Amino acid sequence: MLLAVALGVLVALGNAVSGLDAVGSVAFGALWAGTGLVAAGIGALTAQALGECTHLRGLRGGGGRCALRAPCGR
């Protein structure tokens, strides 16, 4: 999550240094940071939901069934 925020700050600074509007640069950097945070959250939720299902390789086959129950008793 820290990396997403750092990327947003770097994008905002890079845009502002290149001569773009400061408000737009901050908004664009916040957009990048927000996208990274949402992706990290989705990854964390997915890892939490499928954490006990180590026998699965992806979501094919019984992956959907395993995501609906916890833990996956195999």
N, C-alpha and C positions, 0 to 999 in steps of 0.2 A: 504494500500500500504506500509505503514511503517512496518507492520508485515512481509510482504514478503521480504523486504530488510533485516530486522533483522534476519529472518530465514536463508537467504543466508549467512550473515556474520557468524552466529553461526555454520552453516554447514562447511564453509570454515575453521573457527578456529578449530572446532572439528577434521576435517580431518588432518590439519597441526599438531595439538598437538599429534595426534595418530601416527605420524611418516610418513605420506604420503607426497609426493612431494608438495611443496608450490604452484607451478604454477598450477598443477592439482587440488589442493584443492580450490584455488581461482576460477578456471574455473568451478568446480563443484558447488561451492556456488553461482556463478553468474547464472548458469543454474537454480538452485532452485529459486533464486530471480526472474529471468526472467519469469519462469513459473507461479509464484505467481502473478506477475504484469499483465501478459496476462489474467489470470483467473479473476483478479479484474477488468480489463478493459472490458472483456466480460460481467461480471456481471453488471457493471455500464451501459453499452450500452443496455443490456436486460431490466434493471430496467427503463431506460429512455424511451425505446420503448413501454413498457407495463405498464408504470406508471399510465395511465388513465384508464386502463382496469381492474379495481378491481373486476368486476363481473365474471371474468374468473378464473377458477381453473386450472392453467397450460396452456398448449398450445393445448389441445384437442378441438375439435369443431371449434368454431369461433376464436381461438387464432391467427391463421395465418392471418385472415382477419383484426383483430384488430391491429396487429403489423404493418400493411401496411398503416394505417391511424392514424392521431393524431389530436386531441384527439378522443377517442372512444365515440361517442355520444350515450349513452343509456338512 
